[in-house]
Amino acid sequence: MSRRVASSFSTGNGSHGGVASAELEVDGDSCLCFYELKARMMTSKTRGNPGRRFFDCSQYSNSSLRHLACNFFEWIDPPHFACGEVVIVSMVRKMKITEEELYKSKAK
């Protein structure tokens, strides 16, 4: 089953602020970037969008080809609610502390 979604991309300064947009077909867990290559599905690890999935240009993953990437960017998941973000950020912070403590205890 396919669905139509709006896509936004940046002008190359690293932000994805929606400078331009286009409609594209998304089929299941895949979609095509502006170069008509299969886009990568990634998960955000940023503080503002933790765990939120998105598509981006597959060329961006290759550091030698990164300058050729089309800057395609498409959120898969809807935005989190503010209270949910607070809980997620807190849980991620606690998980990192626990992982650090575990690492230190194994090093002893």
N, C-alpha and C positions, 0 to 999 in steps of 0.2 A: 504494500500500500504506500503510495507516495503522498506527499503533502507539499504545499507551496509555502515558502518562508521568505521573509525579507532578509537580506544580507547586507552587512556593512563592512567597510574596509578603511584602512588609514591611508595617509599620503606618504608613508615611509618614515615618520618620526617615531615609530614604535607604539603610538597610541592607537586604539581602535575606537575612535569616537564617532563613527558614522558619518564620515565626510561625504561618502557617496553610497548609494545602495542599489541593489538589483534583486529581482526575484529569481529563485532557482528551485529546482526540483530536489527534494530530499527523499530518498527511498530507503526506508528502514534505518539502518545504522550507517549509511554512507551518503555522501554527496560529492559533487564536483566543485573544484575551485574555479576561479576565473580563467585558468589555463585549460580547463576541462580535464584535470587530473583528479584522481581520487583524493579527497581531502583527508587529513589525519583527524582522528577523534582523540582529543586530549582532555585532561581534567585539570582545572585551575587549582593552583596551590597558593593563590594570593590571599591576603588577609580579607580583602573586600569581597571575594567570590570563592571561598573555600569549597572544594568538592563539586563545583559547577562545571559541567561538561561543555565542550565547544569543538567546532571544526576549525582547522586552519590549513593553509597551503602546505602540501607535503614537501615542497622545495625548501621550506623554512627549517626543516630538521637537518638538512645537510649544510654544514657550515661553509663549505666551498661554493654552494649554490644559493646560499641565503639571500644574496643581493639580487637574485633572479626571482625570488618569491613574489607572488602577485598581491600579497597582503590581504588575501581572503581571510575573513573571520566571521564565524556564525555561532552564536550561542545555541546549544541544544536544550539545556535546561532553563526554565524560567528563573527570574531573580528570586533570591531568598528573601523572606520577610526579615525585618530588622531584628526582631526578638530571636529568630532562628539563627541569624548570623552571630549574635552574641553567644549563644549556646555553642555553636560549632567552633568559633574562635577559642572559646574557653576550653572545650574538649581537646582541640588540637594542641593548645598550649600544655595542658595536663599530660597529654600523650607524649609530647616531646620531653617533658621533665621526667616522666616515668622511663622513657627509653634511655635518657642520659644516666639516670640512676642505675638502671640495669646494666648499661655498658660499664659504668664505674665499678659495680659489684663484680662483674666478670673479670675485670682487669686486676682485681686484688688477688 
